[in-house]
Amino acid sequence: MLTNLTYNLMIKRLSAVGTGCVLALSMLATSGCKDHSGGGTANSTEIKVGEYASLTGDTATFGQSTHLGIQMAIDEANASGGVNGKKFVLVTEDDASKPDQAQSVVTKLITQDKVVAMLGEVASTRSMRGGAVCQQSQIPMISPSSTNPKVTQVGNYVFRVCFTDDFQGAVDAKFAHDQGYKKVAVFKDLKSDYSVGFSDVFSKEFAKLGGAITNVQSYQSGDTDFKAQLNSLKAGNPEAVLVPGYYTEMGTIARQAKDVGLNVPLLGGDGWDSPDLIPGAGTALEGSFFADHYFATELKDPATQTFIQAFKAKNGKDPDALAALGYDAGKVLIDAVKRAKTIDGPGIRDAIAATKDFPGVTGKITMDANRNARKSALVFQIKGKEFKVFKTYTPEQVGQ
C-alpha cells in the first residue's frame, strides 16, 4: 500500500508528464493493496493506455508537443463517455530522449502498469526499441511521427499515422529537381536511423531524376563543431545541401555553414519542426526548405480548424505538427478500441489494422498492408521567423 509520503513524492515527480500519470497513480493509491491493473478486462472500469515520449533530453519539444496532442484526444474521449462506460487512463513515461530508456519504460508500462495499447515514440530509433517490446508482448503500438521505414517492420503490432522516409526523402528529391538543382550535397547524422534512412532514399531518388550527389559528410547528434565537414561540402560546389537531422543541431549547422561561406539553401524534413528551430539558427536558415506533415494556418478543413481552436484554448498556443500527429494517433487508437471485438492487445491490433479513411486532422488515415499511413507532404520555406507552405506533394506525384 502506498504511504502518504510515498504518494506525495510520486505525485510531485509525475506532475510534469501530464494528468494521465497522476490520474493513474491516484487510482492506485485509493485502491490500497487491491490489484487494479486490469486495463482491458471485463471487470475493469478503465482502459489503460501507455505513452512513452521525450519529455526531457535532446528532443524534448517533440515529446512535449506530442503529449499535449495525445492528452487532448484522451480527454475528449473521456468527456464523451469513454467506451461502454470505461474511461481511458493515459499512463505517460519520459524516456529522456534515450533509446535504452525508451525500451525500459515501455517494458515497465506493459509489465507493471498493464496497459493494453501504446502510443509513441517520435524518434525512429526509440520507436524501434519500444516497438520490439510491444511486439514481443502483443501490445499494439502507434507511433505518431516516426518515419523510418524499419519502424513498422519490427512486427505486425506496430503502426504509425505519419508518412515514411521513403516518401519524405522522395519528396525532397523531387522538390530539389523541380527547383532546378543539379548538384546536391548530403550531411547526415550517423547516430540517427531517421537521418541515415532519409539520406539514402534522397540520394537514390535524386540520382533517378538525373541529379548528382557532390559529397556526403556525417556528424553525430550532440556535436557542436561542424566546420570541417561543411568546408568539405562547400568544395563540391553544391546548389543545395540536404541535412535531414533534428532541430537540435540545425541552428548550429546553419550558422556555421554561413561562417564558412556555404551560402546555399539547406533541405530537411519533419525533424526540423520545432519552435526552437529558428531561435537556434537566427537568420541562417532564411530561404531554406523542409518537408512536413501539417501546418495549422494552411489547412482549412472544418474538423482541423475545430481541433486547432480547441488546442489553442486548452494550451494557449497553436498546435505544431507533432501535437497534431499525437492527437491523430490518440484518436485512431480510441476509434480502434471502440471497434475492437475484445479490449486486449490482439483485439485492438486487429481493429487498428482495419482503419480506413479515418478523418485525422493531418489528413485521412488508412493503414496499408505494412501498417503505414498513406498521406501527402507539405514543403515549407523559412521566411523570417515563420514557416510558409511552398508546395504540396502527393504520393502519386513522387511515384509512390
Steps between C-alpha positions, in 0.01 A plus 500: 500500500629850426578717801396865490866606479575261213185604319574872533858456379387297198231754414763776505732306270224406253324836485725619217393222266129562492173425670490144372784389729354680800155356437637150472697542822201646680292197410775270622530687829126497571473131422747412778661161450230374267614393152378776268698416191233354274524753220267321260339225705126461525486599871715812457355849491794644309702448183868564561698645212876548520697789355877528483646831392807724510365740762858592591834466322623597155163485320275610785287734288399200287379300797334792675300603192401141426386446859271804486332361188460150645367632832243711316374195307470299823322784681249538215427127498437496874282811483288311247455202733797283410420155361204310642529689826875444529725804518846523347797546733816633335815383679793707373870426540794726409776322309727807525572478122704180554444172308597276793266686730220473242533123513499504881194720542300305243581181688382667820177625342417150377612285792417726792232740382329232286415733211304346212645729231794737452547845344851614406770580414594791276862406424535189284788348696300516822186373327687193379627427850159542658323334210703182543373472858142563388529239226632237737223579750224519236413856600407720201703819460429807288785740431376853432798608292786248469573496128778243453361209293651249744269612783197299388719219371559410866176303483127491443416673829678824401318777307546868416275791394769692309664454160837324480851609404464309173240760411657798678840439341337462160309825554821691573667342196208594273493849650875548444454388139200731454706791635754434228778377729743274314752450782413442866724408793389285795577555870355223720495403867660157532341439841147545365317225309267775381779710350688210340186349345376837374840573339515163328155540345569858390831405335345211309194696383698814408734288286198348322390853409840577350649684796848450646607467863819707521617388843375315809617600847380390843472620858358360823222650709655696782785633286557875509775561242406421139735732311736233366217302342330815371822615334523161331141530379568852371791372289258303284311819401151364575188700421335377821588280799270233642518494882234255620574532869317629804447863597746457789803530271348691209548848644872448554545327163323784319702772673832323440408440135472876459827547687692283251330661199263215415220731393251261341154384615491219754239227454348297781203305624256483788788476749537877460148568630548667837439842652871496587614471136508866397616640837793257480592603146436874505481606134727220373210282378332778302380359167562136594237228453370197688226241454235452769159352575275791596474874551230663710439818301493328160248220561139614457319172573225577758599210730862612492406858580282380790798308634730801463259729685442248780873432537578872517229556759638215711873568462531866406675440167442354155575128464809411301527190281615284793195596706268436206653159432483413869132591497441289189684202651284524810178534300585204273566286807178609671302427183660155479416422864136588427498258206706224659331165562704466819674774695836332518820507298398269213148643476616861488780411255250354254277807527790740437603297195147539361511882523386655172442864405512616862448881498820612670592865545817434294299335222305180442672197651485152352729226625663321208619139504826611667313696772608836357280801426487618139492883500620814323797715608543876518827677416561813707733792436642691795422868475606720789362342816233298322452187290313558174345219295685498167371183334299181559583151373272199484634143496401477133708806411818335628422157359386333822 
